[in-house]
Amino acid sequence: MDYTDMLKDGASPTELRQYLADGGTVAVTIRIPANLRDSAKQAAVLRGTSFSALIRECMIDELIKEGR
């Protein structure tokens, strides 16, 4: 079962979050403005987390929101 199947089947936000957080890791390269990257790094430090964890959290939150 993949993300779209879960949406069609009415998976709960908790089930979606678990699915999105599971699985192996892959390297991803994106190009963003330096100011956005630097600000996100600073925001991550203020939250006591890493830049990568902040980006993952934002992506998961967005995908959960779209599933509603």
Backbone as numpy.savetxt, mean C-alpha at the origin, in Angstrom:
# Nx Ny Nz CAx CAy CAz Cx Cy Cz
-7.39 -17.07 -6.01 -8.24 -15.89 -6.01 -7.34 -14.65 -6.01
-7.66 -13.69 -6.85 -6.88 -12.46 -6.87 -7.73 -11.28 -6.37
-7.14 -10.10 -6.42 -7.76 -8.89 -5.87 -9.15 -8.64 -6.47
-9.27 -8.69 -7.78 -10.56 -8.40 -8.41 -11.61 -9.45 -8.05
-11.19 -10.71 -7.94 -12.13 -11.76 -7.51 -12.63 -11.48 -6.10
-11.73 -11.04 -5.24 -12.11 -10.73 -3.86 -13.11 -9.59 -3.82
-12.89 -8.57 -4.67 -13.83 -7.45 -4.73 -15.21 -7.94 -5.18
-15.22 -8.76 -6.24 -16.48 -9.28 -6.77 -17.22 -10.13 -5.73
-16.46 -10.86 -4.91 -17.05 -11.74 -3.90 -17.42 -11.01 -2.61
-17.14 -9.70 -2.54 -17.51 -8.92 -1.37 -16.63 -9.15 -0.16
-15.33 -9.34 -0.38 -14.40 -9.55 0.74 -14.42 -8.34 1.67
-14.21 -8.60 2.93 -14.18 -7.52 3.93 -12.87 -6.74 3.80
-12.85 -5.51 4.32 -11.60 -4.75 4.30 -10.44 -5.49 4.98
-10.73 -6.22 6.04 -9.68 -6.98 6.73 -9.13 -8.08 5.82
-10.02 -8.77 5.11 -9.57 -9.83 4.19 -8.75 -9.24 3.05
-9.19 -8.10 2.53 -8.44 -7.45 1.45 -7.07 -7.01 1.94
-7.03 -6.39 3.13 -5.76 -5.93 3.69 -4.80 -7.10 3.88
-5.30 -8.21 4.38 -4.44 -9.39 4.59 -3.91 -9.90 3.26
-4.79 -9.99 2.26 -4.37 -10.46 0.94 -3.29 -9.55 0.36
-3.48 -8.24 0.44 -2.55 -7.29 -0.14 -1.20 -7.29 0.58
-1.19 -7.57 1.86 0.05 -7.55 2.64 0.83 -8.85 2.51
0.16 -9.93 2.09 0.83 -11.23 1.95 1.56 -11.32 0.62
2.34 -12.37 0.46 3.03 -12.61 -0.80 4.49 -12.21 -0.71
5.22 -12.62 -1.71 6.64 -12.30 -1.77 6.86 -10.83 -2.09
8.08 -10.41 -1.95 8.42 -9.02 -2.26 9.04 -8.94 -3.65
8.83 -7.82 -4.28 9.43 -7.53 -5.59 9.98 -6.11 -5.55
11.00 -5.88 -6.34 11.56 -4.53 -6.46 10.73 -3.74 -7.46
10.46 -2.48 -7.13 9.69 -1.60 -8.00 10.44 -0.28 -8.12
10.54 0.21 -9.33 11.18 1.51 -9.56 10.12 2.47 -10.08
10.00 3.62 -9.42 9.08 4.66 -9.88 9.83 5.98 -9.93
9.35 6.86 -10.75 9.94 8.20 -10.82 8.93 9.18 -10.24
9.38 9.89 -9.20 8.54 10.89 -8.54 9.39 12.13 -8.31
8.76 13.28 -8.16 9.54 14.49 -7.87 10.35 14.34 -6.58
11.54 14.89 -6.58 12.42 14.79 -5.41 11.76 15.37 -4.16
11.02 16.47 -4.31 10.36 17.06 -3.15 9.32 16.12 -2.55
8.61 15.38 -3.40 7.62 14.41 -2.91 8.32 13.28 -2.16
9.40 12.76 -2.72 10.16 11.70 -2.05 10.71 12.16 -0.72
11.33 13.34 -0.72 11.93 13.85 0.51 10.87 14.09 1.59
9.73 14.63 1.18 8.64 14.88 2.14 8.09 13.58 2.68
7.96 12.57 1.82 7.46 11.27 2.27 8.45 10.61 3.23
9.74 10.75 2.96 10.75 10.22 3.89 10.63 10.87 5.26
10.45 12.20 5.27 10.31 12.92 6.53 9.03 12.50 7.25
7.94 12.33 6.51 6.67 11.88 7.11 6.83 10.50 7.72
7.56 9.62 7.04 7.79 8.28 7.56 8.56 8.34 8.88
9.59 9.16 8.94 10.37 9.31 10.17 9.47 9.80 11.31
8.62 10.79 11.02 7.72 11.31 12.05 6.76 10.24 12.56
6.41 9.29 11.70 5.51 8.18 12.09 6.27 7.02 12.72
7.59 7.09 12.69 8.39 6.00 13.24 8.43 4.78 12.34
8.38 5.00 11.03 8.38 3.89 10.09 9.35 4.21 8.96
9.47 3.31 8.01 10.36 3.53 6.87 9.58 4.10 5.69
10.32 4.64 4.75 9.73 5.16 3.52 8.97 4.05 2.79
9.59 2.89 2.67 8.94 1.77 1.97 7.65 1.34 2.67
7.68 1.27 3.99 6.48 0.88 4.73 5.37 1.91 4.55
5.73 3.18 4.52 4.74 4.23 4.31 4.09 4.09 2.93
4.89 3.84 1.90 4.37 3.68 0.55 3.46 2.46 0.47
3.88 1.34 1.07 3.02 0.14 1.08 1.71 0.42 1.78
1.77 1.08 2.93 0.56 1.41 3.69 -0.40 2.28 2.86
0.16 3.28 2.19 -0.67 4.16 1.36 -1.32 3.39 0.21
-0.56 2.51 -0.42 -1.12 1.73 -1.52 -2.23 0.80 -1.04
-2.00 0.13 0.08 -3.01 -0.77 0.63 -4.26 0.02 1.01
-4.08 1.14 1.68 -5.23 1.97 2.07 -6.04 2.40 0.85
-5.38 2.77 -0.22 -6.05 3.20 -1.44 -6.81 2.04 -2.08
-6.20 0.88 -2.11 -6.86 -0.29 -2.72 -8.03 -0.77 -1.86
-7.94 -0.65 -0.56 -9.06 -1.01 0.32 -10.19 -0.02 0.11
-9.86 1.26 -0.01 -10.87 2.29 -0.21 -11.61 2.07 -1.53
-10.89 1.70 -2.59 -11.51 1.45 -3.88 -12.44 0.24 -3.83
-12.14 -0.68 -2.93 -12.94 -1.89 -2.83 -14.29 -1.69 -2.15
-14.49 -0.54 -1.55 -15.75 -0.29 -0.81 -16.88 0.00 -1.75
